[in-house]
Amino acid sequence: FTEADFYQQNFDPQAYLKEYYSMSDSREGANVFLTQNLKSLHKMFSLDELRGGTLIDVGCGPTIYQLLSACERFQEIIALDYTDQNRRELERWLRNEAGAFDWVPVVKYVCELEGDR
């Protein structure tokens, strides 16, 4: 395990997102891992019993992929993370700032899993 202070000072969310969450032909191994996770999450959140008022993701990192299929099942989703840089990265995406990670290919893939709804 990495010490909290070291992680806080050295984790690079942009590098992490590019390495593991970019959906491109050149990232085939990473794509397989990501698409399998997205399929599993879609299947899990498609269960009739899995719904509620609030979903809390503790330790979300700079990612949203794990929440996409939950959007239709929960009224509110709260994403929490320890590091400032991960929270800033998510805020950049929410504000659609230049240089924020592009989740569009991942969102489109989830929409396809859900029947383009």
C-alpha positions as CSV (number, residue, x, y, z in Angstrom):
1,F,0.0,0.0,0.0
2,T,1.1,3.5,-0.8
3,E,1.5,6.0,2.1
4,A,-1.4,8.6,2.0
5,D,0.9,11.6,1.7
6,F,3.0,10.0,-1.1
7,Y,-0.2,9.2,-3.0
8,Q,-1.6,12.7,-2.4
9,Q,1.5,14.3,-3.8
10,N,2.4,11.9,-6.6
11,F,-0.7,10.3,-8.1
12,D,-1.3,11.6,-11.7
13,P,-5.0,11.3,-12.5
14,Q,-4.5,12.2,-16.2
15,A,-1.9,9.5,-16.7
16,Y,-4.0,7.0,-14.9
17,L,-7.1,7.8,-17.0
18,K,-5.2,7.7,-20.2
19,E,-3.6,4.4,-19.4
20,Y,-6.8,2.5,-18.2
21,Y,-9.9,4.3,-19.4
22,S,-9.1,5.5,-23.0
23,M,-11.1,3.6,-25.5
24,S,-8.9,3.4,-28.6
25,D,-7.7,0.8,-31.0
26,S,-4.1,1.2,-29.7
27,R,-5.2,0.3,-26.1
28,E,-6.7,-3.1,-26.9
29,G,-5.8,-4.8,-23.6
30,A,-7.0,-1.9,-21.6
31,N,-10.2,-1.8,-23.7
32,V,-10.9,-5.4,-22.9
33,F,-10.5,-4.8,-19.2
34,L,-12.6,-1.7,-19.3
35,T,-15.4,-3.2,-21.5
36,Q,-15.6,-6.3,-19.3
37,N,-16.0,-4.0,-16.2
38,L,-18.7,-2.0,-18.0
39,K,-20.6,-5.1,-19.0
40,S,-20.4,-6.4,-15.4
41,L,-21.6,-3.1,-14.0
42,H,-24.4,-2.9,-16.5
43,K,-25.5,-6.5,-15.6
44,M,-25.4,-5.7,-11.9
45,F,-27.3,-2.4,-12.1
46,S,-29.9,-4.1,-14.4
47,L,-31.1,-6.2,-11.5
48,D,-34.6,-5.1,-10.5
49,E,-33.8,-5.1,-6.8
50,L,-30.8,-2.9,-7.2
51,R,-32.1,0.7,-6.9
52,G,-32.4,3.3,-4.3
53,G,-32.3,6.9,-3.2
54,T,-28.6,7.5,-2.8
55,L,-25.6,5.6,-4.0
56,I,-22.2,6.6,-2.4
57,D,-19.0,5.6,-4.1
58,V,-16.2,5.9,-1.6
59,G,-12.8,6.1,-3.2
60,C,-14.0,6.8,-6.8
61,G,-10.7,8.1,-7.9
62,P,-10.8,10.3,-11.0
63,T,-13.4,8.0,-12.7
64,I,-17.1,7.8,-13.4
65,Y,-17.3,4.6,-15.5
66,Q,-18.4,2.7,-12.4
67,L,-21.4,5.0,-11.9
68,L,-22.8,5.2,-15.5
69,S,-25.1,2.2,-15.3
70,A,-26.3,3.3,-11.9
71,C,-27.7,6.6,-13.1
72,E,-31.1,5.2,-13.9
73,R,-31.3,3.3,-10.7
74,F,-30.5,5.9,-8.1
75,Q,-31.9,9.4,-7.5
76,E,-28.6,10.8,-6.2
77,I,-25.0,9.6,-6.7
78,I,-22.2,10.9,-4.4
79,A,-18.6,10.3,-5.5
80,L,-15.9,10.7,-2.8
81,D,-12.2,10.5,-3.0
82,Y,-9.2,11.2,-0.7
83,T,-7.0,13.0,-3.1
84,D,-7.4,16.6,-4.1
85,Q,-6.2,15.9,-7.7
86,N,-8.8,13.2,-8.2
87,R,-11.6,15.5,-7.0
88,R,-10.2,18.3,-9.2
89,E,-10.1,16.0,-12.2
90,L,-13.8,15.1,-11.7
91,E,-14.7,18.8,-11.3
92,R,-12.9,19.7,-14.5
93,W,-15.0,17.0,-16.3
94,L,-18.2,18.3,-14.7
95,R,-17.4,21.8,-15.9
96,N,-16.5,20.6,-19.3
97,E,-13.1,22.3,-19.0
98,A,-10.5,22.1,-21.7
99,G,-8.1,19.3,-21.0
100,A,-10.5,17.3,-18.9
101,F,-10.7,13.6,-19.6
102,D,-13.1,12.7,-22.4
103,W,-15.6,10.2,-21.1
104,V,-17.7,10.3,-24.2
105,P,-16.5,7.0,-25.7
106,V,-17.1,5.2,-22.4
107,V,-20.6,6.8,-22.0
108,K,-21.5,5.9,-25.6
109,Y,-20.4,2.3,-24.9
110,V,-22.6,2.1,-21.8
111,C,-25.5,3.6,-23.8
112,E,-25.1,0.8,-26.4
113,L,-25.2,-1.8,-23.6
114,E,-28.4,-0.2,-22.3
115,G,-30.0,-0.1,-25.8
116,D,-29.0,3.5,-26.6
117,R,-31.4,4.9,-24.1
